[in-house]
Amino acid sequence: MSFNGISGAINEPGQIPWEIVLIYFVMALIFVFYYGKKNGGLKVFSTLDLVYIGIGAAFSVAWEFFIGSYIDKFLPHTPFINVGFWGRLVIVFIVAALVRKVGAGMLTLLIFNLLSDVFYYGFGGEPMFTIYESLTYGLFVDLMIAVTGGKIFGIGFVPKNGGSNVQRINLISTILAVFEGGILGLLWAMPDPIFYSGFFGPFIYGYAPNWARIEFELGAFIKFRGSKGAKNLAF
């Protein structure tokens, strides 16, 4: 018996055990909010923050499903090239840089997923797709915000020695932006092959995951999304 198109399969051959996925999400959320509170990245959203998040989520939908998908028609169809996804990555990074508060990533991806359901996918499979998007891509962004204390991508960086050399501060901020962008790009390479193909896809549709394909896609996504994340913040 299924609910809203969700088969609820948890014993497919090769499927990641649901207990591992649940423990991961719970522990990751606890870590993000604890570290965000400890480092100063956990703050109440202002009205302007919510405006940035809403606009970013809406533009991500417009880019990924309409503008990016149109551009993709003129490019080779490979796991290495996905203009729509790259655009969403850039837009979410911009929102994170503007808001710089824990929860910005998850809320942006939550709204993105709801809007994509309204304008593109439909609501079949919900709420699993919303959980997947928010607690993977969104959570990774919030993890970086929490760890940096709200100074993601070097924004607001101040040397511990209190130095005021503008050129040095700008250089360090640029290095931090490239490094953190690369880390986030690598993290964004993992949800599709591991979380979706290894658990959520089989859970929703009831099929056995293909780990040879998962390994191939993980390697391809890490190589290109990691470098894309770093390059985005370098310019």
matplotlib code that plots the C-alpha trace (Angstrom):
import matplotlib.pyplot as plt

x = [0.0, 1.4, 0.8, 0.9, 3.0, 5.4, 5.9, 7.7, 10.2, 12.9, 14.3, 15.3, 18.7, 21.5, 19.3, 20.9, 19.2, 16.6, 18.1, 21.4, 19.6, 17.5, 20.4, 22.4, 19.7, 19.0, 22.7, 23.4, 20.6, 21.7, 25.2, 24.2, 21.9, 24.3, 27.3, 25.4, 24.3, 27.8, 29.6, 26.9, 25.4, 22.0, 19.9, 16.4, 15.5, 14.7, 12.0, 14.8, 16.3, 13.0, 12.7, 16.2, 15.3, 12.0, 13.4, 16.4, 14.2, 11.8, 14.7, 16.3, 13.1, 13.0, 16.6, 16.8, 13.5, 13.1, 16.2, 18.8, 16.9, 16.5, 20.3, 21.0, 19.3, 22.3, 24.9, 26.0, 23.8, 26.3, 26.5, 29.3, 27.2, 24.0, 23.5, 20.2, 21.8, 24.9, 22.6, 20.7, 24.1, 25.2, 21.8, 21.7, 25.3, 24.3, 21.3, 23.6, 26.1, 23.3, 21.6, 24.4, 22.1, 21.6, 18.4, 18.8, 19.9, 17.2, 14.4, 15.6, 15.6, 12.2, 10.6, 12.4, 11.0, 7.4, 7.6, 9.0, 6.1, 3.6, 5.2, 6.9, 6.8, 3.4, 3.0, 3.5, 6.1, 5.8, 6.8, 9.9, 11.3, 11.0, 12.8, 15.5, 16.2, 16.0, 18.1, 20.8, 21.6, 20.1, 21.6, 25.0, 24.8, 23.7, 26.5, 29.0, 27.2, 27.3, 31.0, 32.0, 29.9, 27.8, 30.9, 30.5, 32.7, 34.9, 32.3, 32.9, 36.3, 38.4, 41.9, 42.4, 45.3, 43.1, 45.1, 43.6, 45.6, 42.8, 44.7, 45.5, 42.0, 40.6, 43.1, 42.2, 38.5, 38.9, 40.9, 38.2, 35.5, 37.1, 37.9, 34.4, 32.8, 34.8, 33.9, 30.2, 30.5, 31.9, 29.1, 26.5, 27.9, 26.8, 23.0, 21.9, 24.0, 24.1, 21.0, 18.6, 19.8, 20.8, 17.8, 15.1, 14.6, 14.2, 12.0, 9.6, 9.5, 10.5, 13.5, 17.0, 19.8, 22.5, 25.7, 27.9, 26.0, 26.0, 29.8, 30.2, 27.9, 29.5, 32.9, 31.7, 29.7, 32.6, 35.0, 32.8, 30.6, 33.5, 35.5, 32.3, 31.7, 35.2, 35.2, 31.9, 33.3, 36.6, 35.0]
y = [0.0, 3.4, 6.9, 9.8, 7.6, 6.6, 2.8, 3.0, 0.3, -0.1, -3.6, -3.3, -5.1, -2.6, 0.1, 2.2, 1.2, 3.8, 3.8, 5.1, 7.9, 8.9, 8.9, 11.0, 13.6, 13.9, 14.2, 16.7, 18.9, 18.9, 19.7, 22.5, 24.3, 23.7, 24.9, 27.8, 28.9, 28.5, 30.4, 33.1, 31.9, 31.1, 34.2, 35.3, 36.0, 39.6, 40.5, 41.3, 37.9, 36.2, 38.4, 37.3, 33.6, 33.8, 35.6, 33.2, 30.1, 31.5, 32.4, 29.0, 27.3, 29.6, 29.0, 25.2, 24.2, 26.8, 28.9, 26.2, 23.3, 25.3, 26.0, 22.3, 21.4, 22.8, 21.0, 17.4, 15.3, 14.0, 13.8, 16.4, 19.2, 20.5, 24.2, 24.1, 22.6, 24.9, 27.9, 26.7, 26.2, 29.7, 31.2, 29.4, 30.4, 34.0, 33.7, 32.2, 35.0, 37.7, 36.1, 34.3, 32.7, 29.1, 27.9, 30.0, 27.0, 24.6, 27.3, 28.2, 24.6, 24.0, 26.9, 25.8, 22.4, 23.6, 25.9, 23.3, 21.0, 23.7, 24.7, 21.6, 18.2, 18.1, 16.8, 13.1, 11.7, 14.5, 15.1, 12.9, 15.1, 18.2, 16.3, 15.2, 18.6, 20.5, 18.1, 17.5, 20.5, 23.0, 21.4, 21.4, 25.2, 25.7, 23.5, 25.9, 28.9, 27.4, 26.4, 29.9, 31.6, 33.4, 34.6, 32.2, 32.8, 35.1, 37.8, 39.8, 38.2, 40.0, 38.9, 37.7, 40.0, 43.0, 43.9, 46.5, 45.8, 45.9, 44.0, 41.2, 40.9, 40.9, 38.2, 36.0, 36.5, 35.5, 32.3, 31.5, 32.0, 29.7, 27.1, 27.1, 27.2, 24.1, 22.3, 23.0, 22.0, 18.6, 18.2, 19.1, 16.3, 13.7, 13.9, 12.8, 9.6, 8.6, 9.9, 9.8, 6.9, 4.9, 5.5, 8.1, 6.8, 3.1, 4.2, 6.2, 4.0, 0.6, -0.4, -1.8, 0.8, 0.3, 0.9, 0.7, 3.7, 5.4, 5.1, 6.5, 9.5, 10.3, 10.4, 12.5, 14.9, 15.4, 16.3, 18.9, 20.2, 20.7, 22.7, 24.6, 25.6, 26.9, 28.8, 30.5, 32.1, 33.0, 35.7]
z = [0.0, -1.0, 0.0, -2.5, -4.9, -2.1, -2.0, 1.4, 0.5, 3.1, 2.3, -1.4, -2.1, -1.7, -0.3, 2.5, 5.8, 6.9, 10.4, 9.1, 7.1, 10.1, 12.5, 10.1, 9.6, 13.4, 14.3, 11.5, 12.5, 16.1, 15.1, 12.8, 15.3, 18.3, 16.4, 14.9, 18.4, 19.7, 16.9, 16.4, 13.1, 14.6, 14.5, 13.9, 10.2, 9.4, 6.8, 4.3, 4.9, 4.1, 0.9, -0.2, 0.5, -1.3, -4.4, -4.5, -4.3, -7.0, -9.3, -8.7, -10.0, -13.0, -13.8, -13.3, -14.9, -17.6, -18.5, -17.6, -19.2, -22.4, -22.5, -21.8, -25.1, -26.9, -24.8, -24.6, -22.3, -19.7, -15.9, -16.1, -17.6, -16.0, -16.5, -14.6, -11.5, -11.7, -11.7, -8.6, -6.9, -7.6, -6.6, -3.3, -2.6, -3.2, -0.8, 1.8, 1.4, 1.8, 4.8, 6.6, 9.2, 10.0, 8.4, 5.2, 3.2, 4.4, 4.0, 0.5, -0.6, 1.1, -0.8, -4.0, -3.7, -3.1, -6.0, -8.3, -7.3, -8.1, -11.5, -12.7, -10.9, -9.1, -5.6, -6.1, -3.7, -1.2, 1.5, 0.8, -2.0, 0.3, 3.1, 0.7, -0.8, 2.5, 4.6, 2.0, -0.2, 2.3, 5.4, 3.8, 3.3, 6.8, 8.1, 6.4, 7.9, 11.4, 11.2, 10.0, 12.6, 9.9, 8.0, 5.1, 2.1, 4.1, 4.3, 7.5, 8.1, 10.6, 11.5, 15.1, 15.6, 14.7, 11.6, 9.3, 6.1, 3.5, 0.8, 3.2, 4.5, 0.9, -0.1, 2.9, 2.2, -1.4, -0.4, 2.2, -0.4, -2.9, -0.3, 1.2, -2.2, -3.2, 0.0, -0.6, -4.2, -3.1, -0.6, -3.2, -5.3, -2.8, -2.3, -5.8, -6.1, -2.4, -0.7, -3.6, -5.7, -2.5, -0.4, -1.3, -4.9, -3.8, -0.8, -3.1, -6.2, -4.8, -6.9, -6.0, -6.3, -8.9, -7.0, -10.1, -11.4, -8.0, -7.9, -11.4, -10.8, -7.4, -9.1, -11.9, -9.7, -7.2, -10.0, -11.7, -8.9, -6.5, -9.1, -10.1, -6.5, -6.1, -9.4, -8.6, -5.6, -7.2, -9.4]

ax = plt.figure().add_subplot(projection="3d")
ax.plot(x, y, z, "-o")
ax.set_aspect("equal")
plt.show()
